[in-house]
Amino acid sequence: MHDRLYTSALELFAEHGYERTTIDQITERADVARGTFFNHFQRKEDLVTTWAQQRQEKLRAFMEKSLAHKDDGTVVQLERCMSALADFNEAERNLTQVMLTAWVRSGQPLQEETEYAGHVFVRAISAGRARGDVASDVDPVVAGNMLRDAYLGLLYRWSQVSDEKVPLHVELRALLRIALTGVVSYTERGGAAQGASSGTRSGS
């Protein structure tokens, strides 16, 4: 009965949107009495929580495969993680668009300590630091959470766009490139470092 109500709710959310779907419509689609809904969910928002929890379990399966090849470098592992996230979200684009908006409006991203994607990023960066291909002064938790926050922000923006001119794969690859290499060119970085050195020397 729980699954029937949940499945009926997701179908209606995809068809009409979260806000425009009522509990009465959900119970009518599930062919149960209205009171039955409250035997399984205290309120409509609990359906969003269930979606987030089930999504996290699916995401876990997707991303564990990305970390299975332990000998790969950090860049390759993070690229696989981003590709898995793109595949995962693009496979259920319509539902992601509806439910992600409801998830954000319910305040759940602020209530969660870290989405599973964040844990995976932290693991990949920690392993890279142990191998030596991540700088020793990089805190894996800080870096992993920054990637997680950037991913969620991009995902939310992507979910609000109706067309698919820029695939999520492309956006996530760009995000990762900027996170790993920065936005300033190598020449500019060198110039800035040189300027800083000169300033230090002249100041002394």
C-alpha positions in Angstrom: 0.0 0.0 0.0 2.9 2.4 0.9 4.5 1.7 -2.5 1.2 2.1 -4.4 0.6 5.5 -2.8 4.1 6.6 -3.5 4.1 5.4 -7.1 0.7 7.1 -7.7 2.0 10.3 -6.2 5.1 10.4 -8.4 3.0 9.8 -11.5 0.8 12.7 -10.6 3.7 14.9 -9.7 5.2 14.2 -13.1 1.9 15.0 -14.8 0.7 18.0 -12.9 3.6 19.2 -10.7 4.1 18.8 -7.0 2.2 21.9 -5.9 -0.8 21.2 -8.0 -1.2 17.6 -6.8 -3.5 17.0 -3.8 -3.7 14.2 -1.4 -7.2 13.4 -2.6 -5.9 13.0 -6.2 -3.1 10.7 -4.9 -5.6 8.4 -3.0 -8.0 8.4 -5.9 -5.2 7.3 -8.3 -4.1 4.7 -5.8 -7.8 3.6 -5.4 -7.7 3.8 -1.6 -9.6 5.8 1.0 -8.2 9.3 1.9 -7.5 8.2 5.5 -5.2 5.4 4.2 -2.7 8.0 3.1 -2.1 9.1 6.6 -1.4 5.5 7.7 1.7 5.7 5.6 2.6 9.4 5.3 2.0 12.1 7.8 1.9 14.8 5.2 2.5 15.3 1.5 6.0 16.6 2.1 6.9 13.1 3.4 6.7 11.9 -0.2 9.6 14.2 -1.0 11.6 12.8 1.9 10.9 9.2 0.6 11.9 10.3 -2.9 15.2 11.8 -1.6 16.0 8.7 0.4 15.3 6.3 -2.5 17.2 8.6 -4.9 20.2 8.4 -2.6 20.1 4.6 -2.6 20.0 4.5 -6.4 22.8 7.1 -6.5 24.9 5.0 -4.2 24.7 2.1 -6.7 25.6 4.3 -9.6 28.6 5.9 -8.0 30.1 2.9 -6.3 30.8 1.6 -9.8 32.7 4.9 -10.5 35.0 4.2 -7.6 35.5 0.5 -8.3 38.8 1.1 -10.2 41.0 2.1 -7.3 44.1 2.4 -9.4 42.8 5.2 -11.5 43.8 8.8 -10.8 41.7 11.3 -8.9 40.8 13.2 -12.1 39.6 10.0 -13.8 37.6 9.0 -10.8 35.9 12.4 -10.4 35.1 12.4 -14.1 33.4 9.0 -13.7 31.5 10.3 -10.7 30.2 13.4 -12.7 29.3 11.2 -15.6 27.4 8.8 -13.3 25.5 11.8 -11.8 24.7 13.1 -15.3 23.4 9.6 -16.4 21.4 9.3 -13.3 19.6 12.6 -13.5 19.1 12.6 -17.3 17.5 9.1 -17.1 14.6 10.6 -15.1 14.7 14.2 -16.2 11.0 15.0 -15.8 10.7 13.6 -12.3 14.0 15.2 -11.3 12.8 18.6 -12.4 9.6 18.3 -10.4 10.9 16.6 -7.2 14.2 18.6 -7.0 12.2 21.8 -6.9 9.9 20.4 -4.1 13.0 19.1 -2.3 14.7 22.5 -2.3 11.5 24.3 -1.3 11.0 22.0 1.6 14.4 23.0 3.0 15.8 19.5 3.0 19.1 20.4 1.4 19.8 22.5 4.4 18.7 19.8 6.8 20.9 17.1 5.4 24.4 16.8 6.7 25.8 15.8 3.3 24.2 14.2 0.2 25.7 10.9 -0.8 27.5 12.6 -3.8 29.4 14.6 -1.2 30.6 11.5 0.5 31.8 10.0 -2.8 33.7 13.2 -3.7 35.4 13.2 -0.2 36.4 9.5 -0.7 37.9 10.1 -4.1 39.9 13.1 -3.0 41.1 11.4 0.2 42.3 8.4 -1.9 44.0 10.8 -4.2 45.8 12.6 -1.4 47.0 9.2 -0.1 48.3 8.3 -3.6 50.0 11.7 -4.0 48.0 13.1 -6.9 46.1 15.5 -4.7 48.0 18.3 -2.9 48.7 17.4 0.8 47.3 20.7 2.0 43.9 20.1 0.4 41.2 19.1 3.0 39.2 16.3 1.4 36.1 17.2 3.4 36.2 20.8 2.4 37.0 20.0 -1.3 34.3 17.3 -1.4 31.6 19.5 0.1 32.5 22.3 -2.4 32.1 19.9 -5.3 28.8 18.7 -3.8 27.5 22.2 -3.4 28.5 23.2 -6.9 26.9 20.0 -8.3 23.6 20.7 -6.5 23.5 24.3 -7.6 24.1 23.3 -11.2 21.6 20.5 -11.0 18.9 22.8 -9.7 19.6 25.4 -12.4 19.5 22.6 -15.1 16.3 21.3 -13.7 14.6 24.7 -14.2 15.5 24.8 -17.9 12.9 23.2 -20.2 15.2 22.7 -23.3 18.2 20.5 -23.5 20.6 22.8 -25.4 23.4 22.1 -23.0 23.4 18.4 -21.8 24.1 17.9 -18.1 27.2 15.8 -19.0 28.7 18.9 -20.6 27.9 21.2 -17.7 29.3 18.8 -15.1 32.5 18.3 -17.1 32.9 22.1 -17.3 32.2 22.4 -13.5 34.9 19.8 -12.7 37.5 21.3 -15.0 37.0 24.7 -13.4 37.1 23.1 -9.9 40.4 21.3 -10.7 42.2 24.0 -12.7 40.6 27.3 -11.7 39.4 30.1 -13.9 42.6 32.1 -14.3 45.0 31.1 -17.1 48.4 29.6 -16.4 50.1 32.9 -17.6 47.9 35.0 -15.4 48.6 32.8 -12.4 52.3 33.1 -13.0 52.0 36.9 -13.4 50.0 37.2 -10.2 52.5 35.1 -8.3 55.4 37.1 -9.8 53.6 40.3 -8.8 53.1 39.1 -5.3 56.8 38.2 -5.0 57.8 41.6 -6.3 55.4 43.3 -3.9 56.9 41.3 -1.0 60.4 42.2 -2.0 59.7 45.9 -2.4 57.7 45.9 0.8 60.7 44.4 2.7 
